[in-house]
C-alpha cells in the first residue's frame, strides 16, 4: 500500500515519491477525501529522467502557488541539464579563418578545464592534434596516457618513457609518446600522448547549435620550437588525417556518426563540418550535388590522395608522363590534397606542360613573373566574371573523361597587385614525393567532402557558380 501522504501514480520510483513528499510537506500539493489535485507521471527515456507535472487548480494559498512555480522551474532546469548531457549531435561545425600573413587556415577549438580557446593551424593530412604544453598549459582534467593503456593502443604508439623533470603537462613518467610535426617548416620532435576536455558546436547544417563536450580527447604535447613558421597566435596544429586519433575519427567515435567530414575554405572565414550533411550556405542554398572520386591510400602517409589521370587546359588534353600519376611502393606519385600548401604544386614536367598550354591559349598580355609563380599577366583587357578572371579553364580529369574537377579563374589566378594576376601554380621540382599537390587557393570556395567510410572524395566545384561561397555559412547560433 502506498503511504497515506502520497498520491498513488501509475508508475512509482523512490525519486518520484521523494519529490511528492516534499511537495506535500510544503503545501504545494494537497489531498482531501473528495479528490486528488495532482498526479505526477514520469518515464525513463534512454536512462534520463523526464518529468511532467500537471497541477490542477484547487484551494492553494498565494504563498503555496509561488513555491509551486519555483519547484516547477527547478524541475525543468534539471530536465534540461539531463537533456544536454544526453544530446547526441548528427554533425559538428568548426569555423576556419585564413591568416593573411602566412596564408594558413586557422581554427579555434576550446580545450582544458576551465575551457580555453586554442588557436590551431589546420593540417588536412595531419596525424593528430598537437599543442604546446611546455609553457602555460594548465588544466585540472589533463590525463597523461600511461604506457600500454587503451589510448596508447588506439594511437598505435610504440614508445614508452619517463620524464626527468617535475611532473607537468607534457612531462610525466610511464607515458607513451608520439611525434608531433610542424608540416609547414617542417620540424618534428617527440611528445607526450595525453587526454583532456574539448568542446565544439553541433550543427544541423544551417547554423551552429548546442555545444558538446568530449571529456577525454586524445592529443599530443609539443614543444615551443615547433611553432616556428605558424600563424601568429597559433599554439599547435589540428590534424584531420587518416588515423584513429585525428579529429574526424575521434568525433565520429564519440558521437556515433558516419566517418565523414567536409572542408569549405575561404579567403576570409570558412568552415569544417564533421559528420554528414546537409550543407547550407546563405542565402539558403543547399550544396547537395557532389561529384565523387575514389580516395587512394598511400602506404607511407596519412594524407589524402586522389587519382588525377590527366589534365586539360582550354579543353585540350596535355601529354603527361602517366607513371607520375600513380603511387609506387615507396609512396611517390599521385595527387595529394593539402591545406598547408597555399598553392597547387606540380612536378616540373607536369608544371611546364600546364604553363605552356595556359600561356598559349590566354589572350592576356604576359608580364614579368612574380615569385613563386612562373607566369603573370596584365589585367588590362581581362574580363571579370562571376567565376573569376576570364582565362582558360583547367580541368583535372579523374577516373573517366566525364569526371572532372574544373578550375576556373577564381581558383587558377592570384592577384599580386592592382593590375597583375599570376597563374597560381608552383613548380615542385623533378622528384617530389607527390606529383601534384592541390593547395589551399585551388580549394577555396569549393565544398570538399571526405567520406572515410566509403573511401571516396566528393567535391562541388566552385560555389561561385551557385551564387554563394564558403564564407556564407551562417555562424549565428540557434542554441
Secondary structure, 3 states (H helix, E strand, C coil): CCCCCCCCCCCCCHHHHHHHHHHHHCCCCCECCCCECEEEEEEEECCEEEEEEEECCCCCCHHHHHHHHHHHHHHHHHHHHHHHHHCCCCEEEEEEEECCCCCCEEEEEEECCCCEEEEEEEECCCCCCEEECCCCCCCCCCEECECCCHHHHHCCCCEEECCCCCCECCECCCEEEECCEECCCCEECCEEEEEEEEEEEEECCCCEEEEEEEEEEEEEEECHHHHCCCCCCCCEEEECCCCCCCHHHHHHHHHCCCCEEEEECCCCEEEEEEECCCCEECCCEECCCCEEEEEECCCCCCCEEECCCEEEECCEECCCCHHHHCCCCCCCCCEEECCCCCCEEECHHHHHHHHHHHHHHCCCCEECCCCCCCCEEECCCCCEECCEECCCCEEEECCCCCCEEEECHHHHEEEEECCEEEECEEECCCCCCCCEEECHHHHCCEEEEEECCCCEEEEEEEHHHHCCCHHHCCCCCCC
